[in-house]
Amino acid sequence: MCELFGVTSQSKLELNELLSEFFSHGVDHPNGWGMAFFYGNAVSLEKQPEASHKSSYLKHRLQYKVETDKMIAHIRLATRGSINYENSHPFVMRDNSDRTWTLAHNGTIFECDVLDPFVHKQQGTTDSERILAYIISRVNSELEQKEELSGQERFELIDEVLCEITSENKVNLLLFDGELMYVHTNYQNSLYSCQKGDAVVISTKPLDHHVWEPVPMNTLTAYQDGKQVYQGTNHKNEFFETEEKMRLLFLDFANL
């Protein structure tokens, strides 16, 4: 469907080779690409609704050193939502405490009542953007009781959201809140991590000859500066492809 790439590290890591390999997969995921770089609570967002391997902007961008300690990247194979800038990942939103949240998603929401109210509030038409909108609404509800949420409180909230929305849905995602990098998969062999010095690199597919380990299934993990700091509930909502779900995806894709 799509592919994810993320980095969390204590020190900066040069990413040109890894990103070049990652974005070469745009041959099979031609409906958009994006990168988000983080500077404190600020986000630098670059994305286009075109194939990454054909993008002259991206080709030029990767000719110069890309060095950072935290970032999220995405290449899109559209299943929900038309092919345009508004539907290209990552998505960025701010909560009422002015904290910036950035999300990239690989998967499909087939049915989820708590996300439905956000269809008419989002800028684009993807189910992925609705996930982030729902997260922000939950965070804002908590902020009505207190001025700020701790890292553990934010993690517990995201953990609760994922337990809530993963039943019968494929939810592979990377989420960054300015401090914590949240990583989640509920589909076998579709998200891997690799330790590179003090950095953890996350990718849908292994990108080089180093050791890549499968990300724990059905369990939210959070990293801060390259170190795992939280691990959540095993919700056991593993996603399995069925004939009916593939039929629904085909119908959606045919209407794009």
Secondary structure, DSSP 8 states (H G I E B T S, - for coil): -EEEEEEEEEEEEE-HHHHHHHHHGGGT--S-EEEEEEETTEEEEEEESS-GGG-HHHHHHTTS--EEEEEEEEEE--SSS-SSGGGSS-EEEE-TT--EEEEEEEEE-S--TTTGGGTTTSSS--HHHHHHHHHHHHHHHHHTT-S---HHHHHHHHHHHHHHH-TTSEEEEEEE-SS-EEEE--STTS-EEEEETTEEEEESS--SSS--EE--TTEEEEEETTEEEEEEEE--------HHHHHHHHHHHHT-
